[in-house]
Amino acid sequence: MTDLKTQRNIAADILGVGVNRVYIDPDAADDVQMALTRRDIRALIHSGAIKVRKIQGISRGRARELHIKRIRGQRRGHGSRKGRKTARTDMRREWINRIRKQRAYLKVLRDKNFIDKATYRLLYLRAKGGMFRSANYLRMYIQDNRMSKRKLPEVDAVMRELRISKSKKVTRSS
């Protein structure tokens, strides 16, 4: 085989790629060997005797398979985890769940006259500001500061009651 090192270097420079990505058609090797100027190489590129090889990428096939399995809930066991439980949960999602529970609890207290509207508004804004780390902590705060008119119900009992009433609404509507 003929030595086409010079032509390959010129073609790489013209095409703006590395030397290894320049493909020279073996059938046109004689024409390429005769080409000495940049103009000649450009003409061969135009005719298709010299081409650029595509970049060889890394296949994502295996990654796609793993992703589908993870969506299904596979490969998420204890052995696959790194970091604490809180590192794997979305902080925003955690906040949403926490504030919804606190607001639901406050709403029940207001509707059943455990607290008046002014106290409700005050506690609502404090919950919004992140003052209470949980609905139970909110309940303790109300009791400690004597904001309720009578003894408060347990948070779990109130939430259970809410879930039951929601399920009844769903069955009635359908």
Steps between C-alpha positions, in 0.01 A plus 500: 500500500618851423598755764230768526619661820544849353164493321333375818654788702390760245147352487479499881602865507245596233217302660591618851515150647769267634716295265337174612156618396600555137376213281666452164316275254734208412371501140608863459838458672691566175315829442563603859872420467524730196334787692769726644334838553217605729289575193542140380402364844193727507396365159534142628294586809234647274500191276469268803837326478591647840236501776473562873427205730225554755598539864457169676273572794427296810185294470217594735319169450602356837424831672151503349433147625610593853287815491189301403568254784540785750170651385340162575654513848770240443865559596397738779555273801721563802813378324462754220460801727765750598435783741237537770128479449476878494762521225277296269178691563416824326508784755225690319274194499570451871404863570179469297390191693584658835326833435189330356462293815542806723252705300245218496534465878458876550193500277336224705577685825346818361190329359433311824553817709812387684666828394354830382564659160765742624700218661455291186642781285794554737587129510450464124757771431742354753466159336564665165817651645620154599465544874360151560690188394187284503128504570567340840741780585231750395255329736751518787558869426127576516468313832810656657389853411137431600362611163219243489163531666496134607711182484634438149443176309798283398644579157486137384132473591417819311694388191330158508162673522589721203607200289174318579289804413692545170445136405129537576483806270668305222258206531202736507610686185567184298 
